[in-house]
Amino acid sequence: TPDGEYNQLGSIYLDYRVDIDSSKKLLVYGHNSKNIDMPFNILEEYYDKDYYDSHKYIEITTSTTKKKYEIFSVHVETSDFSYMNIKFKTDKDYLNHIKRLKTRSMYDTLVEVTSSDEILILQTCSEHPDYKNYEDKFLLVIAKRV
């Protein structure tokens, strides 16, 4: 947990390389399990487009602000972990990066992305049966700040 105590559920945590108040890209991680009710289990609902249609936004409250994000991509990553990159040489490189994340979505959200977008990635292990044969299988719910 954030205070260092053991908890079998783990914690939801922000990637150490980013700052929640100032980074252009945030990566937030949390555990998932089909056997235990865990905070990021809810992300599994995004396999269903109808669920997405009713839950398009994510809100994060920090000690200094409240941020709202609109989901633009939902996919499972099994081999290309470049989604974790946080440094880009140019705005064009950054835009290509987030466009690639958008094209990998399991359904079209119709949300446009630009190089000025601040993005949020929520990552958890996928428990979906379609990915049971993959060693690494991370469900990504990706959104831009609105």
Steps between C-alpha positions, in 0.01 A plus 500: 500500500614864479597490868709185454261249657449159340171450319433204271297727273797727443450865419403709206809703425640763267811426296798643687622681185203736481346776709123486543466878486734587213581206271349486151458123529396312814534125551297350783531135595280273706460128557213291370374152584210285397493346849526809722307828481771754424476871413601462133267203434251757371724562198403156369153645431654700214517188283132576443443796267162564662674546833743745339206691348363555852839561669712712265661720762750460784550757773812535712515722805839608629592723792502798262244431227232281350567365150253347256605264221312359201584141404626461143644149499450166672728212412704213634874514445693172489835593345560869416558690820589830334174637643708552815729753329476844654769694311468606139741703291233697316128574512467295182656197674258544789203532264605187310525320833150588617351442155647150507341444840169614354520269196555200727166550673263205488226738386484847350421760764481782241718713730767700317849550644757777446861563597386741772290238679587398853436128527431251774562126477341266752672161490405170657548131422237364265289214631312465172498135376612606150841586645551207738789356292709818520753542777470878489154640436431851612161663462545868418228761534637816341347846523575863421441792730193707422 
